[in-house]
Amino acid sequence: MTAYLLLFASAFLAATVLPFYSEITLVAMLTEDYSRPLLWLTATLGNTLGAAVNWLLGRYLIHYQDRRWFPFKSEQLARSQRWFQRYGKWSLLFAWLPVGGDALTFIAGLMRIHFGIFFVLTAVGKGARYLVVLMLAENFLQLV
């Protein structure tokens, strides 16, 4: 159980503005006898809930964007906002991207996207990513 909590925490942190990589934890756990579906579910849920933190920041803390501690740079926000305006809520399917993904979830809160829609689209994208990571890692580990 502790290992799943560690995976959840690493996936959660990876989705926030903190520099963290949950894929390392996930792949390391593949070398042990853990349930693959439970690994996928734990990572997806943790990462999606971490993205919800960004949504909350966008929804309620945008008026602090001129502060030094604010997690997103203005050019990153502008790029993500252009992407979001072009593709709309469907861009949340790409919230897993290492560059701009966190900002997309922030922009979704800023643009007041309904939380239910946000959560589902973000979870689908992040779940698909973890599924691909699991499949690639499993195939690689079989080769080694």
N, C-alpha and C positions, 0 to 999 in steps of 0.2 A: 504494500500500500504506500509506503514511503516513496518508492521509486515513481509511482504514478503521480504523487503530489509534487515531486521534483520536476517531472515532465510538465505538469500543469503550470507550475510556477515559471519555468523557463519559457514556455509558450506564451504565457501571459505577459511576462516582461519583454519578450521579443516583439510583441505587438504594440508596446508603448514606445515612448520616445527614447527609452534606455537602449543602449547598444548591447543586444543579447541575441544569441543564435540558438533557437530551440532544436534545430535539425541535428546538432551535435549530440544533444541529450537523447533525442529520438533514435538516432542510428546506433548509439552506444547501447541502448536498451534492446535493440534487435539482436544483439549477440547473446542475450539471456533468454530465458523461457517465459516471456511475457506474452499476453494475449494481443495479437496484432490489431484486432478491431478495437480493443480497449485503449491501446496506444494511440490509434488514429483518433478516437473519440476524445480522449483526454487532451491531446495536442490541439485539436480543432476547437474544442470548447475553451481551453485556456487562451488561445490566440484570439478567438472571437471576443471573449470578454475583455481582453487587454485592449482590443480595438475600440470597445465600447467606452473605455476611459478617454480615448482620443475624441470620440463623438461628444462625450460630456464636456470635455475641454472646449471644443468648438462651439457647443451650444451655449455655454455659460461664461467662458473666460476670454473671449476674443478681445474685449476691451483692454486686456493687459498685454496686447501684442507688441507694444513699444518697450516693454520691460526686457531687461537683459536675460532674465531667467526663463523667458517664454520659450517653449520647446521648438518652435518652427521659425525659420528665417522667412522674411517677407517674400523673397524670390521663390522659395519652395512653395509657399502658400499660393502665390500668383500662378505658378505653373500647374499646380494641382487644381486650382479653381478653374483655370481655362479648360483643363481635361474634364473636370466635372461638368462644366457648362456645356461642353461639346457632346459628351456621352451620357450625361444625366446620372440617375441613380444606378444604372447598369455598370457604371465604372467601378462600383463597389466590388464587383466580381474580381477586380484586380487589386484589391486592398492588400494582397499578399506580396506584392512586388517589393523588393528590397529598397528601391529608390522611389519615393513618392507615395508608397502605399499607406504609410502612417498619416501623411498629410491628407490623403483622400478621405480617410475616416474622420479626420478633424474637420475638413471642409463639409462633409455630410452633416455634422452637427451644426456647423455655422449656417448652412443653408436650410436647416431645420427639416431634414429628411425624417420622416416618421421612423421612430426607433425600431418598430417591428420589421419594416421593410429593410432598414439598415442591417439589422441583425441577421436576417435570413440571407440576404445577398452576400454579406461579408462572410458568413459561415460557409456558404456554398463555395465561394472562391478559396477560402483558406482550407476547407476540407479537401477540395480537389488537389490543392498543392501538397498537403500532407500525404494524400493517397499516392501521388506521383513520387514523392520522396521515399515513402515506404517501399513502393515497387522497385524503384531504382536501387535502393540500398539492399533490398533482399536479393536482387539479381547480382549485384556486385559481391555481396557476402558469399553467395553460392560459388562464385568464380574463385574466390580467395581460398 
